[in-house]
Amino acid sequence: MTKGYFFEEVDGVLTFTINRPERRNAINDDVMQGFREVIDYVYDHPTVRFLVITGAGDRAFCSGGDLSEFHALTTAEQASTMLTKMAELLYEWATLPVPTIALINGTAVGGGCEIATACDFRLVSSNAKCGFIQGTLAITTGWGGGTYLFERGLRHDRALKMLVDATVYPARELYDIGWAMRVFDGRPEDALSVFIADMSKIDPGVHKAYKEMEIRKWKNAKLHERIQQEVATCSQLWEQEPHLEAVERFLSKSKK
């Protein structure tokens, strides 16, 4: 059975690829295990200078949690177990000592948008659309994405609207509002090479020092505690009828 992920380090660039193109690179327990492995790899291999996440194929970066697997979670307690697991992994990812880059080669929605927001940088294909569509399922962000969004320097009204719209935004608009750092045409790997060209010339100790500044700020601002509160809110909404009904409609539609 093919794993739902793979990762490879080349010249200090560690690339983690979600490998479920047939499911629009949706997250399941297998992919979560991949997050655990790649985070551990960063700490075990000082040669890693950058951590990149992308999706297999050219249609989707990540479509969030795989509802075909997670729909069986119907209580707040069950939802909290899954949400907490992924939220903790993303917090570890966000606080890694190396720059993290979301190389968004296709659609990033729901939890996929949360993963991208947890990264330091977002490079978005000009054909991609991204959005926090959780509201269409009558839930909020639940992996920390909303909390990270308010930390990313977007104007408050733009960040809030991105969440409450619960829709997808085209790449150019994502750049205009400050969520995307670069919009690229052509091959994602070429865009990545151009983006990291200058950073690669700098001693990695400098990168780590600046990441530590950000992490200290987050600790003082109780980022982790706020993410836990986000998880709790989503968990409560998860067991409510509006969400359960929305999931059933989504699954019924996807089977047609």
FENVENBEL-V42189 format. One record per residue. N is the residue number from 0. SS is DSSP state (a for helix, b for strand, c for the rest). PHI is phi in whole degrees, 0 to 359 (* if undefined). OMEGA is omega in degrees with one decimal (NA if undefined). Layout:
# FENVENBEL-V42189
N,SS,PHI,OMEGA ; N,SS,PHI,OMEGA
This chain:
# FENVENBEL-V42189
0,c,*,-178.8 ; 1,c,289,177.1 ; 2,c,292,179.8 ; 3,c,276,-178.8 ; 4,b,197,167.4 ; 5,b,205,176.5 ; 6,b,215,-175.4 ; 7,b,210,175.8 ; 8,b,255,177.1 ; 9,b,226,178.3 ; 10,c,52,176.3 ; 11,c,84,178.4 ; 12,b,257,179.4 ; 13,b,263,-177.4 ; 14,b,250,178.0 ; 15,b,256,-177.3 ; 16,b,246,171.8 ; 17,b,285,-168.4 ; 18,c,245,176.0 ; 19,c,226,-175.7 ; 20,a,301,179.0 ; 21,a,291,176.6 ; 22,a,247,-177.8 ; 23,c,52,176.5 ; 24,c,55,177.2 ; 25,c,289,-177.5 ; 26,b,274,170.6 ; 27,c,227,-177.1 ; 28,a,298,179.7 ; 29,a,297,179.9 ; 30,a,293,175.9 ; 31,a,301,176.7 ; 32,a,298,176.8 ; 33,a,297,176.2 ; 34,a,301,179.4 ; 35,a,300,-176.9 ; 36,a,294,-176.0 ; 37,a,287,175.2 ; 38,a,297,178.1 ; 39,a,298,-179.9 ; 40,a,299,179.9 ; 41,a,302,-178.4 ; 42,a,289,-177.5 ; 43,a,273,-175.4 ; 44,c,231,-178.6 ; 45,c,295,177.6 ; 46,c,286,-178.4 ; 47,c,289,179.3 ; 48,c,251,180.0 ; 49,b,219,174.1 ; 50,b,243,-176.8 ; 51,b,244,173.4 ; 52,b,238,178.6 ; 53,b,211,-179.8 ; 54,b,240,178.0 ; 55,c,290,-179.6 ; 56,c,82,-178.3 ; 57,c,235,-179.0 ; 58,c,262,-172.1 ; 59,b,220,167.5 ; 60,b,283,176.3 ; 61,b,191,-179.2 ; 62,c,261,177.9 ; 63,c,90,-179.8 ; 64,b,291,-179.6 ; 65,c,281,-176.9 ; 66,a,295,177.8 ; 67,a,294,177.0 ; 68,a,257,-175.3 ; 69,a,268,-177.4 ; 70,c,294,179.2 ; 71,c,288,177.4 ; 72,c,278,-173.4 ; 73,c,241,179.3 ; 74,c,250,178.6 ; 75,a,299,-179.3 ; 76,a,295,179.0 ; 77,a,296,180.0 ; 78,a,296,-177.9 ; 79,a,299,179.5 ; 80,a,300,179.4 ; 81,a,292,-177.0 ; 82,a,297,-179.9 ; 83,a,297,-179.7 ; 84,a,302,-177.9 ; 85,a,287,179.0 ; 86,a,298,179.1 ; 87,a,293,177.5 ; 88,a,296,179.8 ; 89,a,293,177.0 ; 90,a,295,176.7 ; 91,a,297,178.5 ; 92,a,298,-176.5 ; 93,a,296,-176.8 ; 94,c,256,174.9 ; 95,c,295,-176.4 ; 96,c,279,179.2 ; 97,c,239,176.8 ; 98,b,299,179.0 ; 99,b,245,-172.8 ; 100,b,229,172.1 ; 101,b,269,178.6 ; 102,b,261,-166.9 ; 103,b,270,-174.1 ; 104,c,270,-178.6 ; 105,c,194,-175.6 ; 106,b,303,174.1 ; 107,b,232,-177.1 ; 108,b,229,177.6 ; 109,c,57,179.2 ; 110,a,299,176.1 ; 111,a,296,176.6 ; 112,a,290,176.6 ; 113,a,295,178.8 ; 114,a,299,-179.7 ; 115,a,297,-178.6 ; 116,a,290,177.9 ; 117,a,288,178.7 ; 118,c,278,179.1 ; 119,c,291,-176.2 ; 120,b,227,178.4 ; 121,b,231,175.1 ; 122,b,254,-169.3 ; 123,b,241,174.3 ; 124,b,299,-178.6 ; 125,c,297,179.4 ; 126,c,268,-174.1 ; 127,c,275,171.7 ; 128,b,232,-176.0 ; 129,b,223,177.8 ; 130,b,184,175.9 ; 131,c,272,-173.7 ; 132,a,270,-176.5 ; 133,a,305,-178.5 ; 134,a,301,178.2 ; 135,a,292,176.3 ; 136,a,256,176.3 ; 137,c,63,173.3 ; 138,c,226,174.4 ; 139,c,260,167.9 ; 140,c,303,-176.3 ; 141,c,224,178.4 ; 142,c,249,-179.4 ; 143,c,104,-174.1 ; 144,a,300,178.6 ; 145,a,295,179.0 ; 146,a,295,178.1 ; 147,a,296,-177.4 ; 148,a,301,179.4 ; 149,a,289,178.1 ; 150,a,264,-168.9 ; 151,c,271,172.8 ; 152,c,87,173.8 ; 153,c,291,170.7 ; 154,c,302,-174.5 ; 155,a,307,-176.1 ; 156,a,294,179.5 ; 157,a,288,177.6 ; 158,a,296,-178.8 ; 159,a,296,-179.1 ; 160,a,294,177.8 ; 161,a,301,179.3 ; 162,a,284,-173.3 ; 163,a,280,175.5 ; 164,a,296,-177.5 ; 165,c,53,179.3 ; 166,c,221,-179.7 ; 167,c,264,178.8 ; 168,b,246,174.5 ; 169,b,290,-173.2 ; 170,a,304,-176.6 ; 171,a,295,177.7 ; 172,a,290,176.8 ; 173,a,298,175.9 ; 174,a,289,-177.1 ; 175,a,298,-177.7 ; 176,c,273,174.4 ; 177,c,98,178.9 ; 178,c,280,176.3 ; 179,c,271,177.0 ; 180,c,274,177.4 ; 181,b,221,169.5 ; 182,b,245,-174.6 ; 183,b,233,169.2 ; 184,c,250,177.0 ; 185,c,85,-172.8 ; 186,c,284,179.4 ; 187,a,303,-177.7 ; 188,a,295,176.3 ; 189,a,291,178.4 ; 190,a,298,178.9 ; 191,a,295,-179.2 ; 192,a,300,179.0 ; 193,a,295,-175.7 ; 194,a,296,-175.1 ; 195,a,266,-174.8 ; 196,c,304,-178.8 ; 197,c,288,-179.6 ; 198,a,298,-177.4 ; 199,a,294,-179.2 ; 200,a,279,-175.0 ; 201,c,265,179.1 ; 202,c,303,-177.6 ; 203,a,300,176.8 ; 204,a,298,177.1 ; 205,a,292,178.4 ; 206,a,302,-178.1 ; 207,a,296,179.9 ; 208,a,296,179.3 ; 209,a,290,175.8 ; 210,a,297,179.1 ; 211,a,297,176.7 ; 212,a,298,-180.0 ; 213,a,295,-178.8 ; 214,a,296,177.0 ; 215,a,298,177.9 ; 216,a,300,-178.8 ; 217,a,295,178.9 ; 218,a,295,178.4 ; 219,a,295,-179.5 ; 220,c,271,177.7 ; 221,c,55,-179.5 ; 222,a,302,-176.9 ; 223,a,298,179.3 ; 224,a,295,179.3 ; 225,a,292,175.8 ; 226,a,294,176.8 ; 227,a,299,177.1 ; 228,a,293,176.5 ; 229,a,298,177.5 ; 230,a,300,-178.6 ; 231,a,297,179.5 ; 232,a,295,179.4 ; 233,a,298,-180.0 ; 234,a,299,179.5 ; 235,a,294,178.8 ; 236,a,291,-175.5 ; 237,a,300,-175.2 ; 238,c,274,-179.5 ; 239,c,282,-176.5 ; 240,a,304,-179.1 ; 241,a,305,179.5 ; 242,a,288,-178.4 ; 243,a,300,178.2 ; 244,a,291,179.5 ; 245,a,295,177.8 ; 246,a,295,178.9 ; 247,a,299,178.1 ; 248,a,296,-179.3 ; 249,a,297,-178.2 ; 250,a,293,178.5 ; 251,a,295,179.6 ; 252,a,294,-177.0 ; 253,a,290,180.0 ; 254,a,278,-176.7 ; 255,c,282,NA
